Amino acid sequence: MMQRPDESKAVRLPRSVVVVSDETYQKMKRDPASVDLLSDPDSLVVPYSTMGESGTTAIVRELLEQADQLDIGTLLVRNPYEPDSYTLADEAVEVFTGTKYQVLAKVAGLLGATSVRFVEAKVDVDRSSISGSAKGAAKVVKADASVERDWEDRITRDITAEFNFEGGKPDLEAARVYLSEKRLRSDHDLSSLIELREGPNPLRKRVVTLNATRESDRSLKAALKLANSGPIKVADIGTGFRHSVESLRKVELVTEINF
């Protein structure tokens, strides 16, 4: 995992970044509807050529160069669990949901689990955004189900079906430290596992329904804001991401844990 420069540790990085051509960047500077976007702390527009930037833009440019992501037309979303890195927007939902599932498995392993089994993915989509392109109640329901199935296939394609461990005594402190490293100490589903494994009568089995998009929701919306900007739309950046993510409301992963 790449590290950002030492002097950037106190800098809050934007939730989403887009790399545009120098021509598009200049158009945005002249476009009254895009001027506010250029100063949005959550959505950063980076011109391909350096323009003597300093501060956040210079830090992000260096991060993208190190990750070989500084390409015109690249739309990126900050990883909520590794906030010094960015993920391609087209892959963000799948990467982030997969990462949170792995965090759950790692925490369970630290707590002495013998197995973590993936059961199913539940996808909630916004019917109103779908109904705009599907006329009639029957067509809306069909389109809705089709979008949900597509997301379920995309999310589960690379998820490990089951993790198996040797089991053992729970290391409660190690689990807490790991959750802090992944910025998930406030996640009730994960933190409650630690509490339930403590004491004379520890938890032996639990089915967890994990909200896999809670932490990334604001970052995905920031990326959508960039993708919906006029000059960026004209440059045909983020079109696939915009069409697929606009209707997505929530992804839940159902898992079974045995200790």
C-alpha positions in Angstrom: 0.0 0.0 0.0 1.4 3.4 -1.0 1.9 6.1 1.6 1.2 9.7 1.1 4.0 12.3 1.9 4.6 12.8 5.7 3.5 16.5 5.5 0.1 15.4 4.2 -1.0 13.4 7.3 -3.0 16.3 8.7 -4.7 17.0 5.3 -8.2 15.8 4.7 -8.2 14.2 1.3 -11.2 14.6 -1.0 -13.7 11.7 -1.3 -13.6 11.6 -5.0 -11.1 12.7 -7.8 -11.4 13.0 -11.5 -8.4 13.6 -13.9 -9.3 15.7 -16.9 -7.5 17.1 -19.9 -6.0 20.6 -19.5 -8.6 21.8 -22.0 -11.5 20.4 -20.0 -10.1 21.9 -16.8 -9.9 25.4 -18.4 -13.5 25.0 -19.6 -14.6 24.3 -16.1 -12.8 27.3 -14.8 -14.8 29.5 -17.3 -18.1 27.6 -16.7 -20.2 29.4 -14.0 -22.0 26.1 -13.2 -18.6 24.3 -12.6 -16.7 27.0 -10.6 -18.1 25.9 -7.3 -17.2 22.3 -8.0 -13.5 23.3 -8.4 -13.5 24.4 -4.8 -15.6 21.5 -3.4 -13.6 19.8 -0.6 -15.2 16.4 -1.3 -14.8 16.4 -5.1 -11.4 17.3 -6.6 -10.8 18.0 -10.3 -7.1 17.4 -11.3 -5.8 18.6 -14.6 -3.5 16.2 -16.3 -0.6 18.6 -16.5 0.7 20.1 -13.3 -0.2 23.8 -12.9 2.0 24.6 -9.9 -0.5 23.2 -7.4 0.1 23.1 -3.7 -1.7 21.6 -0.8 -4.3 18.9 -1.3 -4.1 18.9 -5.1 -0.3 18.3 -5.1 -0.7 15.5 -2.5 -3.4 13.8 -4.5 -1.4 14.2 -7.7 1.5 12.4 -6.1 -0.7 9.6 -4.8 -2.2 9.0 -8.2 1.2 9.1 -9.9 2.5 6.5 -7.4 -0.5 4.3 -8.0 -0.3 4.7 -11.8 -3.8 6.3 -11.8 -3.0 9.7 -13.3 -4.7 9.2 -16.6 -7.1 11.5 -18.4 -10.7 10.4 -17.9 -10.1 8.5 -14.7 -12.8 8.9 -12.0 -11.7 7.7 -8.6 -13.3 7.2 -5.1 -11.4 7.3 -1.9 -11.2 4.0 -0.1 -13.1 4.5 3.3 -11.0 1.7 4.9 -7.6 2.8 3.6 -8.1 6.6 3.2 -4.6 7.2 1.7 -5.7 5.4 -1.5 -8.2 5.7 -4.3 -10.2 3.0 -6.3 -11.5 3.3 -9.8 -15.1 4.4 -9.6 -16.3 1.6 -11.9 -15.0 -1.0 -9.4 -15.6 0.9 -6.2 -18.8 -0.8 -5.0 -17.4 -4.3 -5.5 -14.0 -3.4 -4.0 -15.5 -1.7 -0.9 -18.1 -4.4 -0.2 -15.5 -7.1 -0.6 -13.1 -5.3 1.7 -15.7 -4.9 4.5 -16.5 -8.6 4.3 -12.8 -9.4 4.7 -12.6 -7.1 7.7 -15.5 -9.0 9.2 -13.7 -12.3 8.6 -10.4 -10.9 10.1 -12.2 -9.6 13.2 -14.0 -12.9 13.6 -10.7 -14.8 13.3 -9.1 -12.6 16.0 -12.1 -13.4 18.2 -11.5 -17.1 17.8 -14.0 -18.0 15.0 -13.7 -21.4 13.3 -15.6 -20.3 10.2 -17.1 -17.3 8.4 -19.5 -18.2 5.6 -21.0 -15.9 3.1 -24.8 -16.5 2.7 -26.1 -13.9 0.3 -26.0 -10.3 -0.9 -29.1 -8.1 -0.5 -29.2 -5.1 -2.9 -31.6 -2.1 -2.4 -32.1 0.1 -5.5 -34.0 3.3 -6.0 -37.1 2.4 -8.0 -37.8 6.0 -9.0 -34.5 6.3 -10.8 -35.2 3.1 -12.7 -38.8 4.0 -13.5 -37.7 7.0 -15.6 -36.4 4.6 -18.3 -39.1 1.9 -17.8 -42.7 2.8 -18.5 -45.5 0.8 -16.9 -45.7 -1.0 -13.6 -44.7 -4.4 -14.9 -41.7 -3.0 -16.8 -40.6 -1.1 -13.7 -40.7 -4.2 -11.5 -38.8 -6.2 -14.2 -36.2 -3.5 -14.6 -35.9 -3.2 -10.8 -35.3 -7.0 -10.4 -32.8 -6.9 -13.3 -30.7 -4.1 -11.7 -30.7 -5.9 -8.4 -29.6 -9.2 -10.0 -26.8 -7.4 -11.9 -25.5 -5.8 -8.7 -25.7 -9.1 -6.8 -23.7 -10.8 -9.5 -21.1 -8.1 -9.6 -20.7 -8.0 -5.8 -20.5 -11.8 -5.2 -18.3 -12.6 -8.2 -15.0 -12.3 -6.2 -16.2 -12.8 -2.7 -14.7 -15.8 -0.9 -17.5 -18.2 -0.1 -16.1 -19.3 3.3 -13.1 -18.6 5.6 -12.0 -21.3 8.0 -9.8 -20.9 11.0 -8.4 -23.1 13.7 -10.3 -21.2 16.4 -8.9 -20.3 19.8 -9.2 -17.8 22.6 -10.5 -14.4 21.5 -7.9 -11.5 21.4 -10.3 -8.7 22.2 -7.7 -5.9 22.1 -6.3 -7.0 18.8 -9.8 -7.0 17.3 -10.4 -3.4 18.6 -7.1 -2.2 17.3 -7.8 -3.7 13.8 -11.2 -2.1 13.7 -9.6 1.3 14.5 -7.0 0.8 11.7 -9.9 0.2 9.3 -11.9 3.2 10.7 -14.7 0.9 11.7 -14.8 1.2 15.5 -18.2 2.8 15.3 -19.8 0.0 13.2 -22.2 -1.7 15.6 -22.3 -5.0 13.9 -18.6 -5.4 14.1 -18.0 -3.9 17.5 -20.8 -5.9 19.1 -19.0 -9.1 18.1 -16.2 -8.1 20.3 -18.5 -7.4 23.3 -20.3 -10.7 22.8 -17.1 -12.7 22.8 -16.1 -11.3 26.2 -17.0 -12.9 29.5 -17.7 -16.3 30.9 -20.4 -17.2 28.4 -19.1 -16.1 25.0 -21.0 -16.0 21.7 -20.8 -19.3 19.7 -22.7 -18.5 16.6 -24.1 -15.5 14.9 -25.7 -14.5 11.6 -24.7 -10.9 10.7 -26.3 -8.7 8.2 -23.5 -6.3 7.3 -24.2 -2.9 5.7 -21.4 -2.9 3.2 -21.9 0.5 1.7 -22.5 2.7 4.8 -18.9 4.1 4.9 -18.6 4.6 1.1 -22.0 6.2 0.5 -20.8 9.8 0.8 -17.8 9.1 -1.3 -19.9 7.5 -4.1 -22.2 10.5 -4.0 -19.2 12.8 -4.4 -18.1 10.8 -7.4 -21.6 11.1 -8.9 -21.5 14.8 -8.4 -18.3 14.9 -10.5 -19.7 12.6 -13.1 -22.8 14.7 -13.5 -20.9 17.9 -14.0 -21.5 19.4 -17.5 -18.0 19.5 -18.9 -17.1 16.1 -17.4 -20.3 14.6 -19.0 -19.3 16.2 -22.4 -15.8 14.5 -22.0 -17.7 11.2 -21.5 -16.0 10.5 -18.1 -17.8 8.3 -15.6 -20.7 7.4 -17.8 -20.9 3.7 -16.9 -20.4 4.5 -13.2 -23.2 7.2 -13.3 -25.7 4.9 -14.9 -25.1 2.0 -12.6 -24.6 3.7 -9.2 -27.3 6.3 -9.4 -30.0 3.7 -8.7 -28.0 1.9 -5.9 -29.1 2.7 -2.3 -27.6 0.0 -0.1 -25.8 -3.4 -0.2 -26.0 -5.8 2.7 -24.0 -9.0 3.1 -25.5 -11.8 5.1 -22.8 -14.0 6.8 -22.8 -16.8 9.3 -20.0 -16.9 11.9 -19.2 -19.9 14.1 -16.9 -19.8 17.1 
